[in-house]
Amino acid sequence: MKNINANGQEYRISSTLNDFQREMQVHLVNWKWAHITREPGLHHGYPNDAILPESCAGQYPMLYPGIVEPLKHHLEKFPFRLHKYFNHVASSQAANLNLFLPVLLHPQANAVFSAIKPDFARLATEYLDHGYRIEFWDEHLADHDHISGTDADIAIAYYNHQDELCLWLIEHKLTESEFTTCGAFKSSGRQASHDCSQPFAAILANPKLCYYHDRRHFDYWKITTANAAFFANHECHAHCPFQGGLNQLWRNQILGLAIEQDERRPYQHVTFSVVKHPRNIFLDQSLAKYQDLIAANPKFSVFTSGDVIATASALNDTQLDEWIAWYKSLYNL
């Protein structure tokens, strides 16, 4: 980390940021200075302007005020772990809460979400916590413990226009330049038999080629084998397609497929979406590769936070307009 000069002002933020990340962090630090404090937080013992100081971190000052108490109640019902960098001004976890909770808690939620997701008719408020759950996970992947595992940033239960119960898994990205990559590919526990250079079809035939399957006993390839046709264009990949950023997309998608196919679960359809900041183009390459891999299957979709804001804005609701103005100010929309 070093000091960065922008518009004549010094900022103690990371020196390894891409252009969009630097632009957003400078804006977010300015917002923090104007609305919270000029006191820096600490990163590895060094002052960092992009981190909240310990004195105010526990007050959730980067969250929209109207969602703080509902979030606390939700945590009592569905406890989840706040991310390591939740108190960073560019926290995607905080941004996810700021984008979805004000809509989910509003009487016009159905109008907003139906404009984003065409099959959405109404929230299934009798499921989860009034229709939603933050950091949603399920045991199907057999990869979850108290510190790691596959989570959807938010899950929304709803009814479609045929009155079928559905589940919508959403991954939120703010300034990240890539999705989470494969931990098995980088693991020091890999042996020569764990061969990531093998193509998709070879791993389907022998899942023990994957460290996740062979040593960690995760059910990723078991579920993928049952849904191989979903990854329609796998033959275009000479090696395992899930080494890089497609790994997180794959894990969330197969979580959804497993839930949908589990007769013990009430959900008849489960889909997965990514929502990102409209100016974050750095995820687009992985998103395009994934869309190609699955032949643009409609069970996966992409939208932006700007889409949500524009849809909510069109309703001309005073309460929503207050949140929209706050959100646009914070995230430079």
C-alpha positions, 0 to 999 in steps of 0.5 A, a space after each residue: 500500500 502507498 499514498 495515491 494522489 487524486 485531484 490534489 488529495 492523498 489517499 492511503 489505499 492499495 496501489 494494486 487497483 485497476 482503474 475502476 477499483 481506484 476510481 471507486 475507492 477514491 469516491 468511497 473514501 470521500 463519502 466516508 470522510 464526508 459522512 462518517 469519519 476521516 479516521 483511517 482503519 488499519 490493514 496489517 497494522 498500517 493506516 488505510 483510508 478505505 477501512 473503517 476504524 475500530 471505533 465505528 466499525 460495529 455501528 454499520 455506518 456503511 449500511 443504509 440506516 433503514 436496513 440495520 435493524 432488519 439485518 440484526 433480526 435476520 442474523 438471529 434467524 439465519 446467522 451468517 459470517 460477516 466477511 473479513 473486509 466487511 468494514 472496507 468501504 468497497 465491501 461487496 457484502 455491504 453493497 449487496 445488503 444496501 441493494 437488496 434489503 431496501 427493496 425486499 422490505 418495501 411493499 413495491 418489491 414485487 414490482 421491482 423484481 418482476 421488471 428484473 426477472 420476467 418470471 417473477 410474480 410475487 415474493 414467497 414471504 412464507 419461506 426463508 425470512 419473509 422471502 429472502 436469506 442472506 449468505 444462503 447455503 445448503 448441504 448439497 455440495 458437502 463443502 460448507 464449514 464455519 469458515 468456508 464453502 459455497 454461499 449465494 450472497 442472497 437467495 430470494 423465494 418467489 412464485 412465478 406466473 404459474 404459481 410455482 415456488 421458485 428460488 433465485 440465487 444471486 451473487 453480488 460483485 462491486 469492484 472485484 475484477 474476477 470471480 473466486 477461482 479454484 482453490 483445488 487448482 492452487 492447493 498444496 495438497 494436490 498430488 500428481 494424480 490430480 490432473 486439472 489439464 484433463 478435459 471436462 469429459 475425462 473428469 466426468 469419467 474419473 472425478 478423482 482427477 479433481 482434488 476437490 472430489 478425491 481428497 476433500 470429498 465435495 460433491 461438485 462433480 457428482 452433481 455435475 455428472 448428473 447435469 452434464 448436458 447443462 454445460 453444453 459447450 464443454 468440448 470447447 475447453 481443452 482442460 477443466 473449465 473451472 480453474 479460473 473465474 468460472 469456478 465460483 459461477 459453476 459452484 453456485 449453479 450446481 448448488 441451484 441444480 441440486 436444490 431444484 432436483 431434490 424432492 425433499 425441497 419445495 422449490 420447483 425451479 432454481 435459477 442463478 444470477 450475477 449482479 454487478 456495478 454497471 461500470 465494472 467491465 472486468 468481470 465481463 470476460 469470465 461472464 462471456 466464457 461462462 455463457 458460452 460454456 452453458 450455451 446461454 442457458 436461461 437458468 443463468 442471467 446477469 444484471 446490474 445494480 443500475 438496472 435495479 435502481 432504474 426500475 425502482 426509480 420508475 415507481 416514483 415512491 417517496 421511500 424508495 426515492 430516498 434510498 435511491 438517492 442515498 445508494 447513488 451517492 454512495 456507489 457513484 451511480 
